[in-house]
């Protein structure tokens, strides 16, 4: 095989992003209501552990049903992967057709805000600090990517940092954003609609809509082709 043949790429259709939302299984809403009446929050969390590691139909169905029973709101079509975890799920507002990958962690706070928009794909081993997090529609999180929403202020300096007050700063991720594998979004950052965050990037500042950024710390590379920003830049 020639070197050229080895390097050839292929273009295939997206799966999650183009998938039509399948009708919810008829029994799921009723089962979620029944579980909510039969168990308190602690009981539902314990029940979840029975089904968290299985990969079959029953386990997958019970995972999404328990998420639905616990969440503040949960749209149809949720998929929850093996060993996906959560904290303070009672604060989560989850849209329709959301995918939560295996071993992903969504960590909320008892008085926090976590909104996940429709058709968002959260890859395996993603960590979301969801204490003040709003994610738009059709957002993609590559495997191992992270959103950090808080940090210790380090004051006073004569005590261990982990004992100092925690500053929670809002993170806002617009519609259509794509976040690359192992990228990290730091507290207080807003990412504009349709932006692309490169793999391994550390995003410390706001990212404008339809920008492509990469690096540590992340820097602007270019505008996405055919976006209004790109056309404006070309016209200068």
PAKEMI-134369 format. One line per field, with one value per residue (C-alpha): y, x, z; residue number from 1; residue in one letter. Coordinates in Angstrom, 3 decimals, padded with zeros to 6 digits. Example, Ala and Ser with C-alpha at 12.3 -4.5 7.8 and 13.67 -1.06 7.14 Angstrom:
c2 = [-004.500  -001.060]
c1 = [012.300  013.670]
c3 = [007.800  007.140]
kolro = [1  2]
tiza = [A  S]
This chain:
c2 = [000.000  003.409  006.149  008.233  005.471  005.059  008.760  008.991  010.198  009.286  011.403  009.634  010.895  012.017  009.662  011.406  014.843  013.635  010.993  011.435  011.423  008.050  007.958  007.413  003.907  004.141  002.860  005.090  008.260  006.230  004.178  007.357  008.758  005.509  005.438  009.050  008.178  004.957  006.202  009.294  010.780  008.605  005.501  006.344  006.946  003.551  001.941  003.537  001.744  -001.611  -000.691  001.647  -000.911  -003.107  -002.751  -004.503  -003.186  -003.345  -001.599  001.172  001.702  001.864  004.328  006.829  006.254  006.948  010.063  011.177  010.479  012.448  015.416  018.744  018.197  015.604  015.433  012.231  010.190  010.439  007.887  007.226  005.174  002.635  004.044  007.606  009.531  012.612  014.790  016.897  015.724  017.300  020.621  019.341  020.562  018.080  018.553  015.982  013.516  014.050  011.470  010.947  008.792  006.023  007.181  010.788  012.806  015.725  017.369  019.865  021.685  021.725  025.389  025.316  025.574  022.938  023.203  020.788  021.635  019.340  016.844  017.482  014.727  014.338  011.869  009.170  010.309  013.925  015.901  018.767  021.044  021.878  024.223  027.140  025.704  026.346  024.301  025.083  022.776  020.358  020.748  018.072  017.249  015.064  012.204  013.336  017.021  019.056  022.096  023.658  026.085  026.908  027.507  028.223  031.874  031.018  033.677  033.826  032.462  031.013  028.123  025.256  026.361  023.645  025.257  028.656  029.803  028.435  030.937  029.607  031.316  030.718  028.855  029.365  027.240  028.313  026.232  024.077  024.319  021.478  020.827  018.615  015.591  016.423  020.148  022.077  025.052  027.172  028.976  032.080  031.353  031.921  030.113  031.574  029.744  027.380  027.750  024.906  024.167  022.157  018.907  019.449  023.195  025.070  027.842  030.724  033.509  033.951  032.555  034.470  032.740  030.582  030.997  028.148  028.161  025.760  025.554  026.100  028.631  028.562  031.181  032.278  030.511  031.521  031.883  028.917  028.988  030.489  031.973  035.599  036.425  034.875  036.737  040.021  039.378  038.601  041.835  044.007]
c1 = [000.000  001.357  002.000  -000.658  -003.242  -002.404  -002.946  -006.248  -009.132  -012.793  -015.887  -018.861  -022.211  -022.584  -024.582  -025.806  -026.112  -028.403  -030.335  -034.090  -035.336  -036.978  -040.259  -039.779  -040.607  -044.212  -043.571  -040.585  -042.461  -044.813  -041.983  -040.044  -043.087  -043.531  -039.868  -040.081  -043.035  -041.523  -038.010  -036.420  -033.331  -030.935  -032.905  -032.912  -029.161  -028.643  -030.952  -028.978  -025.840  -027.486  -027.766  -024.803  -022.325  -024.471  -024.545  -027.819  -031.289  -032.594  -029.568  -029.552  -033.302  -033.128  -030.233  -032.104  -035.339  -033.652  -031.963  -035.402  -036.902  -034.171  -033.652  -035.434  -036.499  -035.521  -036.605  -037.182  -034.450  -031.801  -028.987  -026.732  -023.557  -021.989  -020.733  -021.791  -022.068  -023.742  -023.999  -027.043  -028.907  -032.041  -030.744  -030.287  -032.476  -031.798  -033.096  -034.295  -031.984  -029.025  -026.215  -024.102  -021.042  -019.572  -017.701  -018.754  -019.321  -021.752  -021.179  -023.797  -024.408  -027.488  -028.157  -026.642  -027.788  -027.155  -028.876  -028.017  -029.586  -031.293  -029.238  -026.020  -023.374  -021.214  -018.442  -016.879  -014.924  -016.043  -016.100  -018.569  -018.445  -022.121  -022.551  -023.364  -023.311  -025.515  -024.948  -026.782  -028.249  -026.285  -023.044  -020.354  -017.876  -014.963  -013.843  -011.971  -012.851  -013.549  -015.498  -014.307  -016.659  -014.996  -011.664  -010.363  -009.456  -006.285  -006.956  -005.484  -002.119  -001.247  -003.750  -003.943  -005.569  -008.210  -009.459  -010.004  -013.344  -014.551  -015.447  -018.085  -018.012  -020.589  -019.648  -021.791  -021.454  -023.471  -025.370  -023.432  -020.089  -017.610  -015.114  -012.165  -010.820  -009.126  -009.821  -010.404  -012.742  -011.835  -014.243  -016.025  -015.582  -018.275  -017.984  -019.963  -022.239  -020.592  -017.056  -014.529  -012.168  -009.116  -008.085  -006.099  -006.767  -007.003  -009.558  -008.952  -010.855  -014.152  -014.347  -016.361  -018.988  -017.665  -014.028  -011.520  -009.136  -006.415  -003.327  -002.320  -003.595  -006.046  -005.451  -007.553  -006.527  -009.144  -012.835  -014.832  -015.164  -018.369  -019.365  -020.459  -017.301  -015.119  -016.910  -016.522  -012.795  -012.341  -014.063  -011.601]
c3 = [000.000  -000.942  001.608  -000.103  000.290  003.976  004.608  002.756  004.915  004.722  005.204  006.768  007.999  011.613  013.819  016.991  015.418  012.633  014.494  014.618  018.183  018.731  020.642  024.356  025.545  026.698  030.207  031.040  032.166  034.343  035.806  036.599  038.417  040.344  041.381  042.523  044.753  046.104  046.923  048.382  046.710  048.685  047.790  044.087  044.133  045.777  043.227  040.423  041.572  040.817  037.143  036.640  035.298  033.055  029.279  028.488  027.709  031.286  032.780  030.159  030.509  034.283  034.200  032.070  033.982  037.328  035.916  034.771  038.195  039.973  037.642  037.918  034.302  031.709  028.092  026.122  024.472  027.197  026.904  029.897  029.457  031.761  035.090  034.304  037.576  038.973  042.040  042.922  039.847  041.340  039.965  036.375  033.511  030.698  027.171  024.646  022.922  025.265  025.357  028.488  027.763  029.881  033.000  032.445  035.633  035.966  039.337  040.444  043.707  045.938  045.104  041.619  038.015  035.372  031.995  029.172  025.826  023.350  021.341  023.254  023.166  026.281  025.510  027.659  030.736  030.415  033.676  034.021  037.060  036.814  039.751  037.426  033.927  030.912  027.742  024.531  021.921  019.730  021.689  021.457  024.227  023.113  025.362  028.462  028.077  031.207  032.314  035.580  037.252  040.527  042.226  045.715  046.214  048.176  050.823  053.419  052.323  055.727  055.448  052.939  049.693  049.889  053.128  051.544  050.137  046.822  044.107  041.730  038.347  035.607  032.441  029.353  026.223  023.201  020.670  018.185  020.001  019.510  022.330  021.430  023.236  026.578  026.248  029.494  029.940  032.977  035.353  034.102  030.393  027.763  024.432  021.567  019.176  016.696  018.058  017.834  020.738  019.691  021.337  024.533  024.611  027.910  027.483  029.879  028.079  026.267  022.741  020.107  017.959  015.089  016.151  016.120  019.077  020.229  022.437  026.058  026.790  023.885  021.198  018.261  015.043  012.492  011.834  010.663  006.858  005.494  008.843  008.958  010.939  008.246  005.467  007.354  007.860  004.166  003.252  005.174]
kolro = [1  2  3  4  5  6  7  8  9  10  11  12  13  14  15  16  17  18  19  20  21  22  23  24  25  26  27  28  29  30  31  32  33  34  35  36  37  38  39  40  41  42  43  44  45  46  47  48  49  50  51  52  53  54  55  56  57  58  59  60  61  62  63  64  65  66  67  68  69  70  71  72  73  74  75  76  77  78  79  80  81  82  83  84  85  86  87  88  89  90  91  92  93  94  95  96  97  98  99  100  101  102  103  104  105  106  107  108  109  110  111  112  113  114  115  116  117  118  119  120  121  122  123  124  125  126  127  128  129  130  131  132  133  134  135  136  137  138  139  140  141  142  143  144  145  146  147  148  149  150  151  152  153  154  155  156  157  158  159  160  161  162  163  164  165  166  167  168  169  170  171  172  173  174  175  176  177  178  179  180  181  182  183  184  185  186  187  188  189  190  191  192  193  194  195  196  197  198  199  200  201  202  203  204  205  206  207  208  209  210  211  212  213  214  215  216  217  218  219  220  221  222  223  224  225  226  227  228  229  230  231  232  233  234  235  236]
tiza = [X  X  X  X  X  X  X  X  X  X  X  X  X  X  X  X  X  X  X  X  X  X  X  X  X  X  X  X  X  X  X  X  X  X  X  X  X  X  X  X  X  X  X  X  X  X  X  X  X  X  X  X  X  X  X  X  X  X  X  X  X  X  X  X  X  X  X  X  X  X  X  X  X  X  X  X  X  X  X  X  X  X  X  X  X  X  X  X  X  X  X  X  X  X  X  X  X  X  X  X  X  X  X  X  X  X  X  X  X  X  X  X  X  X  X  X  X  X  X  X  X  X  X  X  X  X  X  X  X  X  X  X  X  X  X  X  X  X  X  X  X  X  X  X  X  X  X  X  X  X  X  X  X  X  X  X  X  X  X  X  X  X  X  X  X  X  X  X  X  X  X  X  X  X  X  X  X  X  X  X  X  X  X  X  X  X  X  X  X  X  X  X  X  X  X  X  X  X  X  X  X  X  X  X  X  X  X  X  X  X  X  X  X  X  X  X  X  X  X  X  X  X  X  X  X  X  X  X  X  X  X  X  X  X  X  X]
